[in-house]
Amino acid sequence: MQNIKNKLTLAKIRDQFPALNRTLKGKKVVYFDGPGGTQMCQPSIHRMMDYIESGMANRDGLFPTSEETEAILSQARAEIAALVNGYESGVFFGNNMTSLAYSISRMIGRDWKAGDEIVVTELDHSANVDPWVQIAEEKGMMIRRIPVDVDSLTLDNSAIDTLIHSKTKAVFLGLASNGVGTINDVKPYIEASKTVGALTVIDAVQAIPHIAVDQKALSADLVLGSGYKVFGPHIGFASMDPDLLSKYKPYKLIPAHNEHPSSMETGTQNHEGISGMIGAVEFIESFGEGESKRQKIVNAYQLFEQKEHQMASFLKDEISKIKGVKMFIPPSHVPSTPIISFVVSGIPSSTISKYLADEHTIFAANGNFYAYQLANKLDVMKYDGWLRVGLSPYNTLEECERFINGLKDCLKMYL
């Protein structure tokens, strides 16, 4: 019965992604590039098109289409708050996570000064490093970095007490690595930050597609996410503790909205994209059970995790048997997202990526994926970076088998 249920669930998931019908050279395309951007689910597409087709409008108008835009913004804030167990009155949107990080860094860094300190990690995507480092450098601040253990691919927790202290203004942490999949234990860093009154900013971009992120349980001040990494449109979103948000003065146009969180949204927003995020959360919720929206979301993630773990375990086992391949994945006891990154001795990762696309219609990217500090520390750029397989709930074991066969064919061709 469980297998039948799983098959029915898989079919239901895949039916929600029109892009899965694409073919290339007579073969169905396999999308293993989820960490760079998932495919968009049908509810998200429907929400966007409904907003566009029924009449678009800017805010603050005393007519139906403008009032509908306001209602969409309000509903989207509630949906994102449920998605990350965040703060509805602290949810705001932007072009993407990187743009949000840069704009927020100007606001929270306004009162930073020489002698103050911030803490970043060696494991993060640079979107949660560079914006903060750059403003800290402008202010003449000290920048401290949490080192990564190259064997376990985890953060070195032994450094907490020496890195976070009375001079620390903010600590920036990635909840999950986009390079190697590690799900970081950020709680000790957040607790240490609270003790000294430092702000905590969590990049949850790679975590949100795979696990039920819980901002309130983490006690994180700010959580950042990306819609296009979680079955939605190209848009960024943030959830900030509203009590903390009220203490900051954002950079904004004088006549623009003064109330939070609207004050954080500079210019006219991507209203159709924001509408699409409602559909993305509805998609996740539809696979869960429970009395509340949040309970359904958490339950749905349990289903997604089970399915993704099965596929990731298969890939890791099969790739480990192939001579000349070195995987960069955390040990089995370390929680991780379904990312499998590896290099092949003697073949550039770009060659493998191109071969898989051209000969097997499998799309898997290569590079440093903006986790450049980690890529440099692991010395993978001499291979053109990692070849990264990123799984999503719409992927299948059959696609994983196709990948293994394609990889073996590639090695036969070039070795």
C-alpha positions as CSV (number, residue, x, y, z in Angstrom):
1,M,0.0,0.0,0.0
2,Q,2.8,2.4,0.9
3,N,4.5,1.9,-2.5
4,I,1.2,2.5,-4.3
5,K,0.7,5.7,-2.3
6,N,4.2,6.8,-3.1
7,K,3.7,6.2,-6.8
8,L,0.5,8.1,-6.8
9,T,2.1,11.0,-4.9
10,L,5.0,11.1,-7.3
11,A,2.6,11.3,-10.3
12,K,0.7,14.1,-8.5
13,I,4.0,16.0,-7.9
14,R,5.2,15.6,-11.5
15,D,1.8,16.6,-12.9
16,Q,2.3,20.0,-11.3
17,F,5.4,20.9,-13.4
18,P,4.8,21.6,-17.1
19,A,8.5,21.9,-17.8
20,L,8.9,18.2,-17.1
21,N,7.1,17.6,-20.5
22,R,10.0,19.2,-22.4
23,T,12.0,16.9,-24.7
24,L,15.3,17.3,-26.4
25,K,16.4,15.1,-29.2
26,G,13.4,12.9,-28.6
27,K,14.2,12.3,-24.9
28,K,12.6,13.7,-21.8
29,V,14.7,16.3,-20.2
30,V,16.1,15.6,-16.7
31,Y,16.4,18.7,-14.4
32,F,19.2,18.1,-11.9
33,D,19.9,21.8,-11.5
34,G,17.5,22.5,-8.7
35,P,20.0,24.3,-6.4
36,G,20.5,26.9,-9.1
37,G,16.7,27.1,-9.7
38,T,13.8,24.7,-9.5
39,Q,11.2,24.4,-12.2
40,M,8.0,26.3,-11.5
41,C,4.9,24.5,-10.2
42,Q,1.5,24.9,-11.9
43,P,-0.2,26.7,-8.9
44,S,2.6,29.4,-9.1
45,I,2.2,29.8,-12.8
46,H,-1.6,30.0,-12.4
47,R,-1.4,32.6,-9.7
48,M,0.9,34.7,-11.8
49,M,-1.1,34.5,-15.0
50,D,-4.4,35.1,-13.1
51,Y,-3.0,38.4,-11.8
52,I,-1.7,39.4,-15.2
53,E,-4.8,38.5,-17.1
54,S,-7.3,39.9,-14.7
55,G,-5.8,43.3,-14.7
56,M,-2.6,44.6,-13.0
57,A,-2.2,47.7,-10.9
58,N,0.1,49.5,-8.5
59,R,-0.7,50.1,-4.9
60,D,-2.6,52.9,-3.2
61,G,-5.3,53.2,-5.9
62,L,-9.0,53.5,-4.9
63,F,-10.2,51.0,-7.5
64,P,-10.5,47.2,-7.7
65,T,-7.3,46.2,-9.4
66,S,-5.2,48.2,-7.0
67,E,-7.1,46.9,-4.0
68,E,-6.5,43.4,-5.4
69,T,-2.8,44.1,-5.5
70,E,-2.9,45.1,-1.9
71,A,-4.7,41.9,-1.0
72,I,-2.2,39.8,-2.9
73,L,0.7,41.5,-1.0
74,S,-1.1,40.8,2.3
75,Q,-1.8,37.2,1.5
76,A,1.8,36.6,0.2
77,R,3.3,37.9,3.5
78,A,1.1,35.4,5.4
79,E,2.1,32.6,3.1
80,I,5.8,33.2,3.5
81,A,5.4,33.6,7.2
82,A,3.8,30.1,7.3
83,L,6.5,28.7,5.0
84,V,9.4,29.6,7.4
85,N,7.4,30.0,10.6
86,G,8.3,33.7,10.5
87,Y,6.6,37.0,11.1
88,E,3.9,38.1,8.8
89,S,4.4,41.8,9.7
90,G,8.1,41.4,9.0
91,V,7.9,39.7,5.5
92,F,9.0,41.8,2.6
93,F,10.0,41.1,-1.0
94,G,12.8,42.1,-3.5
95,N,14.3,41.2,-6.8
96,N,16.3,38.3,-5.4
97,M,18.0,37.3,-2.2
98,T,21.3,39.0,-3.2
99,S,19.6,42.3,-3.9
100,L,17.8,42.1,-0.6
101,A,21.0,41.4,1.2
102,Y,22.7,44.4,-0.3
103,S,19.8,46.8,0.6
104,I,19.5,45.4,4.1
105,S,23.2,45.7,4.7
106,R,23.0,49.4,4.0
107,M,20.2,49.7,6.6
108,I,21.6,47.6,9.4
109,G,25.2,48.8,8.7
110,R,24.3,52.5,8.9
111,D,25.5,52.8,12.5
112,W,28.4,50.4,12.4
113,K,31.8,51.9,13.0
114,A,35.5,51.2,13.0
115,G,36.4,48.7,15.7
116,D,33.1,46.8,15.4
117,E,33.1,43.2,14.1
118,I,31.0,40.9,12.0
119,V,31.1,37.2,11.6
120,V,30.7,35.3,8.3
121,T,31.5,31.7,7.2
122,E,33.7,30.0,4.8
123,L,30.9,27.7,3.8
124,D,28.3,30.2,2.6
125,H,27.1,31.4,-0.8
126,S,28.7,34.8,-1.3
127,A,25.3,36.5,-1.2
128,N,25.5,36.0,2.5
129,V,29.1,37.1,2.7
130,D,30.0,39.8,0.3
131,P,27.3,42.4,1.0
132,W,28.1,42.4,4.7
133,V,31.9,42.2,4.2
134,Q,31.9,45.1,1.8
135,I,30.1,47.5,4.0
136,A,32.2,46.3,7.0
137,E,35.3,47.1,5.0
138,E,34.0,50.6,4.2
139,K,33.4,51.2,7.9
140,G,36.9,49.9,8.9
141,M,35.5,47.0,10.9
142,M,37.0,43.6,11.7
143,I,35.7,40.7,9.7
144,R,35.9,37.3,11.3
145,R,35.2,34.0,9.5
146,I,33.9,30.7,10.9
147,P,36.2,28.1,9.4
148,V,35.0,25.0,7.6
149,D,36.2,21.5,8.5
150,V,37.3,20.2,5.1
151,D,36.9,16.6,6.2
152,S,33.3,16.8,7.6
153,L,32.3,19.8,5.4
154,T,30.8,21.4,8.5
155,L,31.4,24.6,10.4
156,D,34.0,24.4,13.1
157,N,32.0,25.0,16.3
158,S,35.1,25.2,18.5
159,A,35.5,28.8,17.2
160,I,32.3,30.1,18.6
161,D,33.6,31.6,21.8
162,T,36.5,33.4,20.2
163,L,34.6,34.7,17.2
164,I,31.5,36.1,18.9
165,H,31.9,38.6,21.7
166,S,31.0,42.1,22.9
167,K,32.3,43.8,19.7
168,T,30.3,41.6,17.4
169,K,27.5,43.5,15.6
170,A,26.1,40.7,13.4
171,V,26.6,37.0,12.5
172,F,25.7,35.7,9.1
173,L,25.0,32.0,8.6
174,G,23.9,29.7,5.9
175,L,21.3,27.1,6.9
176,A,22.3,24.8,4.1
177,S,25.3,24.8,1.8
178,N,24.6,25.2,-1.9
179,G,28.0,23.8,-2.7
180,V,28.0,20.5,-0.7
181,G,24.6,20.2,0.8
182,T,25.6,20.4,4.5
183,I,22.7,21.5,6.8
184,N,24.4,23.6,9.4
185,D,23.7,23.5,13.1
186,V,23.3,27.3,13.4
187,K,21.6,27.2,16.8
188,P,24.8,27.5,18.9
189,Y,25.9,30.6,16.9
190,I,22.5,32.2,17.3
191,E,22.5,31.6,21.1
192,A,26.0,33.1,21.4
193,S,24.9,36.1,19.3
194,K,21.9,36.7,21.5
195,T,24.1,36.7,24.6
196,V,26.1,39.7,23.2
197,G,23.2,41.4,21.5
198,A,24.4,40.7,17.9
199,L,22.1,40.4,15.0
200,T,21.7,37.0,13.3
201,V,21.0,36.7,9.6
202,I,20.2,33.3,8.1
203,D,20.5,32.5,4.4
204,A,17.9,29.8,4.0
205,V,17.8,29.8,0.2
206,Q,19.0,26.2,-0.1
207,A,17.2,24.9,3.0
208,I,13.7,26.1,2.2
209,P,13.2,23.7,-0.9
210,H,14.0,20.7,1.3
211,I,13.3,21.1,5.0
212,A,10.7,22.9,7.1
213,V,12.6,26.0,8.2
214,D,11.5,27.4,11.5
215,Q,12.6,31.0,12.1
216,K,11.0,31.2,15.5
217,A,12.4,28.0,16.8
218,L,15.9,29.1,15.7
219,S,15.3,32.6,17.2
220,A,16.9,34.1,14.1
221,D,16.4,37.8,13.6
222,L,16.3,37.6,9.8
223,V,15.7,34.8,7.3
224,L,16.3,35.2,3.6
225,G,14.9,33.1,0.8
226,S,14.5,32.9,-3.0
227,G,11.2,32.0,-4.7
228,Y,12.8,30.4,-7.8
229,K,14.7,27.9,-5.6
230,V,11.4,26.7,-4.1
231,F,9.1,26.0,-7.2
232,G,8.2,29.7,-7.7
233,P,9.2,32.8,-9.7
234,H,12.4,34.8,-9.7
235,I,11.9,36.8,-6.6
236,G,13.5,37.2,-3.2
237,F,11.9,37.4,0.2
238,A,12.8,38.0,3.8
239,S,11.2,37.5,7.2
240,M,12.5,39.8,9.9
241,D,11.5,40.0,13.6
242,P,9.2,43.1,13.5
243,D,10.3,44.3,16.9
244,L,13.9,44.5,15.5
245,L,12.8,45.9,12.1
246,S,11.1,48.8,13.9
247,K,14.5,49.9,15.2
248,Y,15.9,50.4,11.8
249,K,15.5,53.2,9.3
250,P,15.5,51.9,5.7
251,Y,16.9,53.7,2.7
252,K,13.7,54.7,0.8
253,L,12.1,57.4,-1.3
254,I,10.5,60.1,0.9
255,P,6.9,59.7,-0.3
256,A,7.1,55.9,-0.2
257,H,5.4,53.8,2.4
258,N,6.7,54.5,5.9
259,E,5.1,51.5,7.7
260,H,6.9,48.2,8.0
261,P,7.4,45.9,6.2
262,S,6.3,48.0,3.1
263,S,9.0,50.5,3.8
264,M,11.6,47.8,2.9
265,E,10.2,47.4,-0.6
266,T,11.8,50.1,-2.8
267,G,9.9,51.0,-5.9
268,T,7.1,49.1,-7.5
269,Q,7.4,45.4,-6.7
270,N,7.1,42.4,-8.9
271,H,3.5,41.9,-8.0
272,E,2.9,39.0,-10.4
273,G,5.9,37.3,-8.9
274,I,4.7,37.9,-5.4
275,S,1.4,36.4,-6.5
276,G,3.3,33.4,-7.8
277,M,4.8,32.8,-4.4
278,I,1.3,32.3,-3.0
279,G,0.9,29.4,-5.5
280,A,4.3,28.0,-4.6
281,V,3.4,27.7,-0.9
282,E,0.0,26.3,-1.8
283,F,1.7,23.7,-3.8
284,I,3.8,22.5,-0.8
285,E,0.9,22.7,1.5
286,S,-1.3,20.5,-0.8
287,F,0.9,17.5,-0.1
288,G,0.7,17.7,3.7
289,E,-1.8,16.8,6.4
290,G,-2.7,18.7,9.5
291,E,-5.1,21.2,11.0
292,S,-3.2,24.4,10.2
293,K,-1.4,25.6,7.1
294,R,1.9,25.4,9.0
295,Q,1.3,21.8,10.0
296,K,0.5,20.8,6.4
297,I,3.7,22.5,5.2
298,V,5.8,20.6,7.8
299,N,4.1,17.3,7.0
300,A,4.7,17.9,3.2
301,Y,8.4,18.5,3.8
302,Q,8.6,15.1,5.6
303,L,7.2,13.5,2.4
304,F,9.7,15.4,0.2
305,E,12.6,14.6,2.4
306,Q,11.8,10.9,2.4
307,K,11.6,10.9,-1.4
308,E,14.8,13.0,-1.9
309,H,16.8,10.9,0.6
310,Q,16.0,7.7,-1.3
311,M,17.2,9.2,-4.6
312,A,20.3,10.9,-3.0
313,S,21.3,7.6,-1.3
314,F,21.1,5.8,-4.6
315,L,23.2,8.3,-6.4
316,K,25.8,8.5,-3.6
317,D,26.1,4.7,-3.5
318,E,26.5,4.4,-7.3
319,I,28.8,7.3,-7.8
320,S,31.1,6.0,-5.0
321,K,31.6,2.8,-7.1
322,I,33.0,4.7,-10.1
323,K,36.8,4.9,-10.3
324,G,38.3,8.4,-10.5
325,V,35.3,10.2,-9.0
326,K,35.7,12.2,-5.7
327,M,32.5,13.3,-4.0
328,F,32.3,16.3,-1.8
329,I,29.5,15.4,0.5
330,P,29.2,15.5,4.3
331,P,29.4,12.2,6.3
332,S,26.2,10.2,6.6
333,H,25.7,11.3,10.2
334,V,25.6,15.0,9.2
335,P,22.2,16.3,7.9
336,S,22.3,17.4,4.3
337,T,20.1,18.4,1.4
338,P,20.0,16.2,-1.7
339,I,23.1,17.7,-3.3
340,I,25.8,15.5,-4.6
341,S,28.9,17.4,-5.8
342,F,31.9,15.7,-7.2
343,V,34.9,16.0,-9.5
344,V,36.4,13.4,-11.9
345,S,40.2,13.1,-12.2
346,G,41.2,13.9,-15.8
347,I,37.9,15.4,-17.0
348,P,36.9,19.1,-16.5
349,S,33.4,19.3,-14.9
350,S,32.3,21.6,-17.7
351,T,33.0,18.8,-20.2
352,I,30.9,16.4,-18.1
353,S,28.0,18.9,-17.8
354,K,28.0,19.5,-21.6
355,Y,28.2,15.8,-22.5
356,L,25.3,14.9,-20.2
357,A,23.2,17.7,-21.7
358,D,24.1,16.9,-25.4
359,E,24.1,13.1,-25.2
360,H,21.7,12.3,-22.4
361,T,19.5,15.4,-22.0
362,I,20.4,15.6,-18.4
363,F,20.9,19.1,-17.0
364,A,23.5,19.3,-14.2
365,A,25.6,22.4,-13.7
366,N,29.3,22.9,-12.9
367,G,31.2,25.6,-11.2
368,N,31.8,27.1,-7.8
369,F,28.1,28.2,-7.5
370,Y,29.2,31.4,-5.7
371,A,30.5,29.3,-2.8
372,Y,33.9,30.5,-4.0
373,Q,35.6,30.4,-0.6
374,L,34.7,26.8,-0.1
375,A,35.6,25.9,-3.7
376,N,39.0,27.5,-3.3
377,K,39.6,25.8,0.0
378,L,38.7,22.4,-1.4
379,D,40.8,23.1,-4.6
380,V,38.1,22.2,-7.0
381,M,38.5,25.0,-9.5
382,K,41.3,23.2,-11.3
383,Y,38.4,20.9,-12.4
384,D,36.2,23.8,-13.5
385,G,34.5,23.5,-10.1
386,W,32.2,20.8,-9.0
387,L,29.7,18.8,-11.1
388,R,26.6,19.3,-9.0
389,V,23.6,17.0,-9.0
390,G,20.7,18.7,-7.1
391,L,17.5,16.8,-6.6
392,S,14.0,18.0,-6.2
393,P,10.7,16.3,-5.3
394,Y,9.8,16.1,-9.0
395,N,12.8,14.0,-9.8
396,T,12.7,10.2,-10.0
397,L,14.9,7.1,-9.4
398,E,14.7,6.4,-13.1
399,E,16.2,9.8,-13.8
400,C,19.0,9.0,-11.3
401,E,19.7,5.7,-13.1
402,R,19.9,7.7,-16.4
403,F,22.4,9.9,-14.8
404,I,24.6,7.1,-13.6
405,N,24.6,5.5,-17.1
406,G,25.3,8.9,-18.7
407,L,28.2,9.6,-16.3
408,K,29.7,6.2,-17.1
409,D,29.4,6.8,-20.8
410,C,31.1,10.1,-20.4
411,L,34.1,8.6,-18.6
412,K,34.4,5.9,-21.3
413,M,34.5,8.7,-23.8
414,Y,37.1,11.0,-22.2
415,L,39.3,8.7,-20.1
